[in-house]
């Protein structure tokens, strides 16, 4: 095979996504021609291959799910689809690893920016807060809006890039993507997947926002799959044709969302590489050096004693440092530590406890000891389980008064699913015990912190990063009026706590029942087995949702 032909094949795969995906799957199955296999090894195709396999992975899992729900599929057909899905998932992981390794090599090979003066590095390491303030003031004086300044120093290259980009006229469609609200931007990502590709998402000014919101858009894709799946399960086996077609459409959209999310990740990495390369050469280097030097002058004026000590230490150090000819590339850390030798002790004495607002000190180590719980409190444990393919999730809870409950809902991730379980347990027990306080325990710190933030602020919107879908938000809205007699606390999971194990089992039962992987008769037997295993002084009563 000639070099020209090989190059043409690589170019063909770069331009034709379908051809690339077919070639990648053929190679995975050992059916690719030697020419195709050789072309797929080209470094420029590592990212596109990972994107193609992200797309194929969702489609393969969709084929399995559609076949499972279609009635009584031939066992060998289902086995074949499941094996294909496993191979695609394995190939996707391998492709992601290749991309990661390739990027690591680029980072090592990248030209490093010139070494900064030792005094600057010592000052920045000794008091990064003061230096960051000085740098922000310098950037503001250079005309950067306060909201856009991302100092400290590690974002200075990005600041310089965007400062240069801001001078250029942006296309109207790009400016619209930059200025719209987050919810509208997510809708633009969904239209990109469902209606037609939006080329403006790849613009340097937009691509980072695309990457930040791609995960949210993908969650809404999984939400659409869950809705379609519910409609399929609501129909008799012999009348599921239209619903199965709609489910297939939802998987097609989710596959595009997965591929585009992976593409955004690669484009962001490429953008950052270009920014760092520019920061190491040419006018960017001079601009960044000017900002740092000016910030250092401000730092010296604001912190004269620290600055004088730093200069004295640097002078003494250079007298006998073996690396002084190379600019003392790593010596600043040791010098900064000498300047701030008592800082660690001060921090440990006056620290804020690691951001556990709303909790008793050391709550993560308390294993939910309830000696300080309200008197007459009704205590329950909530847990959740999430599905693999869709947003369908299950929750379960068990209380000390012998009641238990389980059900299914929609969740964008495990944190949201756990919050739904917390809310369902709390609302049930608050209604059952109208005069008593209620304490719900959960082994998800993300969920506990999000619910506590919502309760403290009396606003469910503060949990919006965790609670994305309307089901969870509606439950939080219903819980807030009861916040004066409700608490949620963290419980270390899987330590043999009876209520925790029961809640976990019920959540697993709920998600299997919701996805149709467990018949009604089998679910009842499983439910009875779980209740028998629960150690309780009173017979347990089931509150199934």
C-alpha positions, 0 to 999 in steps of 0.5 A: 500500500502506498503512502498516498493511498494510506493518507487518503484512507485516513482522510476519508475516515476523518471526513466520513463518520459512518465509514469510520465507525464501520471500520472500527467495528470491523477491526473490533470483530477481526474483519478489517482489511490490513489497509484499514487496520493500518490506517486506523492506527494513525495518531490523528484518528485516536480522538475520532475513534473514541467518539465513534465508539461512544456512539456505537456503545449507546446503540449497542446497549439500545439494541439489547434493551429493545430486544429484551422488551420486544417479547420473547426473543430467541436466546441466541439472538439476545446472547449475540447482542449482549456479547457485541455490546460488551465488546464495544464497551471494551473497545471504547475503554481501550480507545479512551485509554489511547487518547489519554496516553496520547495526550500525556505524551503531548503534555510531556513534549510541549515546549515549556514557557520561559522560567520566571524569576525566582523571587516571583515564584517564591512570593506566589508560592508563599502567599498565593492569595495575596499574589492572586489579588495583585494579579486580579488588580493588574488584569482589571487595570488592563480592561478585563471585566471583574466577572471574567478574571480567573486569576490566580496565575494558572489561568493567565494564559486562558485570560490572554487568549480570550482577551485577544479573541474578544477583539475579533468580531464573533459571528451572531450565532456564536454570540447567541450561544455565549449570551443565552441562559444555561437552560437555553444552551442545553436545549441548543445541545439537544437540538444539535443531536435531534435536528442537525449538527450546530457547527458553532459549538466548536468555536473557540469562544463556545467550546468550553461551555459546550463541554460543561453542559454536554453531561446535562444534555446527555442526562436529558437524553437518558430521561427521554429513553426512560420515558419511552421505556415506560411507555413500552412497558405499559403496553402488552407484549403483542402491541409494542411496535410503535413504542419500541420504534420510539425507544429506538429513536431515543437511543439514537438521539442519546448516541449522538449526545454521547458522541458529541459530549466526547467530541467536546472533550477532545476539542477542549483539550485541543484548545488548551493545547493551542493556548499553552503553545501560544503562551510559550512563544511570541506576543503571548509570552511577553504579555503574560510576563508583563502581567506577572511582573506588574502583579509582583510590584503590587504584591511587594507594595501590599506585603513589604515584609514578606517580600523583603524576606523573600528577596533576602532568602533568594539572595542567600540561596543563590550563593551556594545553589548547585542549580543556580545556572539553570535558574533554580527551577524547583527551589522556590517550594523549599524557600516558600516553605521556609517563609511560611513555616508556621502557616500549617499550624495556623490553618489547622487551628483556624480551619473551617472544617472542610466545608461541612456546613449544616452538620455537627463537627466530624459528621463523616466519622460519626456513623450516624450516631443518634445520641443528639437526635430530637426526642421522639424522633422517627428514624429511617434509612433511605437508599437508591439504585440507578439503571445503566441505560436510562434515567429510570432509578429505584429508591427504598427506605426502611424505618425503625417503626417497622414501615418500609417503602420503595418505588421508581422515579427519574434521576440524572445520577446516583445523587439525585436518585438518593435525594428522591429516596430521602424525600419519599421516606421523609414525606411518608413518615411526616404524614404518618407521624404528624407530631413527631420529628423525622430523621432520615439517614443516607449513605450519599454525602452528595445527597445529604449535603444537597438536601441540607443546603435546600433546607437551610436556604428554604430554596430547592434551587440551590440543589439544582446541580444535583437535582436536574429532573422535575420529579426530584425538584417537586419532591424537594418543594413538598419537603421544604414546608416541613423543614422545622421537624425534619433532618437528614444525616449521613450514614456510613453504608454497607456496615451491616446496618439492618435498615440500610441493608433493607433500603438498599435491597428495596431500591434494587428491587424497585429499579428491576421492577421498573425496568421490567426485568422482574415480573410482578410475581417475582417482585412480590416474592422478593419483597417478602424475602426482604421483609423477612430478613429485616430485624424489627420488633414490629411487623413491617408494613410495605408502602409501595409506590 
